[in-house]
């Protein structure tokens, strides 16, 4: 892979990334890089085994970066962008494909050349999974690639992304905080990849069988919930916002997401709370307010019921595991 800075200066990959550690354990090749301070800050952690490559990217660049990939290595690619913005530019596609914060995509990368753009001073946090032939054959996924032509990067349309759901966010969080090693790590990464793939394909299937107008309204409700976690919004208020009957809203939401609006919102709040506890130093009372609990005591009780630990214990346990 060649890396080009968007201001026409060029740099080799080895100048951008500094190798920190490289190891093999139970067949997993683990490589950790840090970003050279000249170009930015952050790290890239890579896991590879049996045709499965998982890259965890947490970085911020000082320049706009244009990454050019000229390798024709066909792979099923699943990407989840937690922070930042990612632009994919394919030579035979008229417009750029844009992936934004809290979005994901699943596509079959069969292009001979593509460019990926990241913007300077924008925090980038991404979990990118590439499944190559060995992995695809092992799990007998060839029919998926031959029948679902819309997955092809050469044929995909501009609406190729989907909003990150609470269930997907939970799985990604588990990948980010997992501290297992060896065989347990290998089994864990493979199972979580398949779980994310299942969630992505399930939503694709549901989009095919639901009424477009109702489906758009249900997704709009999901967006409202995701972006207003600090508020308590009733089902009546949600129904009014999207102009749907309350019963239709409740039934179609459960049909699409597999749970009630109440449980979905609760899980969304708990997932965001865990992320804030792990990735920030914000006090617990502030996190409680950010996820819709005006009373920190009520938040602690709800969190403990859901996670079997208080927020303080959860944060302390994560810090201990990350250091060991």
Secondary structure, 3 states (H helix, E strand, C coil): CEEEECCCCEECHHHHEEEEEEEEECCEEEEEEEECCCCEEEEEEEEEECCEEEEEEEEEECCCEEEEECCCCCEEEEEEEEECEEEEEECCCCCCEEEECCEEEEEEECCCCEEEEECCCCCEEEEEEEECHHHHHHCCCHHHHHHCHHHECCCCCCCCEEECCHHHHHHHHHHHHCCCCHHHHHHHHHHHHHHHHHHHHHHHHHHHHCCHHHHHHHHHHHHHHHHCCCCCCCHHHHHHHHCCCHHHHHHHHHHHHCCCHHHHHHHHHHHHHHHHHHHCCCCHHHHHHHCCCCCHHHHHHHHHHHHCCCHHHHHHHHHHHHHC
